[in-house]
Amino acid sequence: MTQREIIVIGAGMVGASTALELKLRGHAVTLIDRRDPGLETSYGNAGVIQAEAVEPYAFPRDWVTLFGAALGRRLGVRYQVTGLFSALPQLARYWWNSAPERHRRISHQGGVAERKTMIDRSHDLPVVRQCQILSLARSTAYYRPQEASETDLALMRRMDELHLEFPFAGNWMLRDILQREGHQIGRKHVATLMKRMGIKALYKKPNTSRHHPAHAIYPYLLRNLEISRANHVWAADITYVPMKRGFVYLFAAMDWASRRALSWRLSNTLTTDFCTEALQEAIDRYGTPEIFNTDQGS
């Protein structure tokens, strides 16, 4: 990646964090403010977590609020009529899931881990009372996750190999394959390990070929095209490489005609920065291709 000289104006929380991140990426950064970093921050809301970051807003369900939003009399809602109709299915699901019981269940289903980190055992407030305030069971507060056994690690490694070979296999089929190989394992244990690994059977589901009305359809430029020279067509894709603990993502860009790997990057998170860095390196070294072909996942 090319090193750049960057000036960040404002040394508040956002400015200082941005400058540190750019510095870690190898850029020459100058942070400018009237006073030392952190002294110009907004103390009124520094460190305050917005309510919707913990529990999302529910869709209004009373007609007075809905009528006021439709007429544009409320600051919290602005919309374009032309885009409203394409979003009606999503809005309908939002309204349906905003019913009190459903909204409470959805809002708290992924927040247990975050609320557990809020417990301070050194605080004067007893842990029992902290659990009550955070709506946590005491068993959750005292629970310590156990590392997977060597047997489970070996099973997960084998299941990962089987999933790559038979991506359509669910817990029933994986159980049968593992039992034929001599492993003593039941279907429920296979399902538990699949959930821990984040894998599931891949198969054709209803309406998978139906495109969203808001998504543009681009022509396939490689159909009946003769590719016989370098830099005519590039391709790129992402895959993952199994490791002893977890896996890493591999992004690679290659020239279609010569089959040359132009650049590649590894990352332990599925973000866009390592993909754009690899692509920028390929362009800097070999120029710009006439056609750059990727699938939807890339």
Secondary structure, DSSP 8 states (H G I E B T S, - for coil): ----EEEEE--SHHHHHHHHHHHHTT-EEEEE-SSSTTTTS-TTTTT---HHHHS------SHHHHHHHHTT--TT----HHHHTTTHHHHHHHHHTTSHHHHHHHHHHT-HHHHHHT--TTSSS-HHHHHHHTT--HHHHH-------HHHHHHHHHHHHHHHH-TT--HHHHHHHHHHTT----HHHHHHHHHHHT-------TTTT---TTS-----TTTT----STTSEEEEEEEEEE-SSSEEEEEEEEETTT--EEEEEEESS--SHHHHHHHHHHHHHH---SEEEE-TT-
